[in-house]
Amino acid sequence: MPKMPKFMKVKREKNKKIINNTHTPLTITKLAEFTEAVVLPAVKEIVKEEVSLEIGRHRHEMKMYIDSKLAETKGDIIAFIKGDKERDKNWKIKIIEILKRQKLVKVDELNMLLALAR
């Protein structure tokens, strides 16, 4: 907590009334100094805490949103990759069948190509 200015130091008497030690009236200047020294730093700290909490909440919401969207599209991505692999495999097998039908490669080479395609 910031140090309180001298003019604002008060003491409590037995009847619990707060009095100003300097016995001077409270002026706008003194009130402004007190506001700068005590009130504004306290308000700044409160706002800082609230903003931090709000940012944390939004960060959590954004993470949850991204996780849900990723989960939704994960199946589509996997299906696309599997389909792409299947199309690639089918294309290789078709080429091997053409080579076999035209008798352009030896049997052992053909078997090696089939093993690679699968």
N, C-alpha and C positions, 0 to 999 in steps of 0.2 A: 504494500500500500504506500503511495507517495507521502512524503512528509508534509504535514499541514503547515501552512504559513503562520508566522508568529501572531498576526492580528486575529487569527481564527481560534487560537488556543483558548479554551474555556475551562472553567472548573465548576464542579457541582457543590452547592452549599447543602447544608443539612436538610433543607426543605425540598431538595431535588431540582431547584430551578437552575437553569444554565445561564451563566452570566459571562460577559466578555471581560477578560482580564484588563484590557486597555481602557475600558470605559469610553470607547469612542463609538460613534454611530456607524452602522453598516452602510457603506457607500457602494455605488455601482462599480467603481474601480476595484474595491475589495471583493465584491461578489464575483466580478470577472476573474480576479486572480484565483479565488477559491475554485471557481468552475474549471479554470485551466489546470490547476494543480491537483484537484481531487476528483471532480465529477467526470470530466472528459476522459481521463485515463481509465476510470472504472467502466464507463460506457463503452469505451474502445475494447476493453477486455471481454465484456459481455457479448458485444457484437462479434468479436473474433471467435469466441466459443460457439455461438449460434451458427455462424457461417461455416465453421469447421464441421459441425454436426450435419448441416444441410448438404455440404459437399460430399461427406461420407455416405449419406443416404442416397444421393443421386448416383454416386459411383457404384453402390451396391445394386441399385435398380438397373443401371446400364449393363453391368456384368450379367445380371439375370436375363435381361433382354437378349444380349448377344449369345448367351448360352442356349436360350430357347431357339433362337433363329438358326444357330449352328446345328442343333439337334434335328431341326426340321429338314434341313438340307443335306444332312450327312447321308441319309439313305439314298437320296437322288444322286449324290456324287459317287457313292459306291456302285450303284446300279449302272451308271454311265461308264465307269472304269471297267466293270466286268463286261459290259456289252462291247466296249472298245477292244478289250482283250479277245473276246470271242470272235469278233469280226476279223481281227488280225490272224487268229489261229485258223479260221475257215479259209481265209485268203491263201495262207501258206499251204494248207492241205490241198486246195484246188490246184495250185501250181505243181505240187508233187504228183497229183493224179494225172495232170497233163504230161508231165515228164515221163511218168510210168507208161501211160497209154502210147506215147510217141516213141517209147523205148530210147530215150536220149541219155539215160544214166544207168549205171550198173546197179544191180540189186542191193549190194552192200551200201552203196552211196545213197540209194533210195531209202533204205532202212535208217541210215544215219540222219537224213533230212526229216523223216517222219518223227524220229525221236526228238529232234530239235524243235519241231513244230508243236509237239505236245508238251 
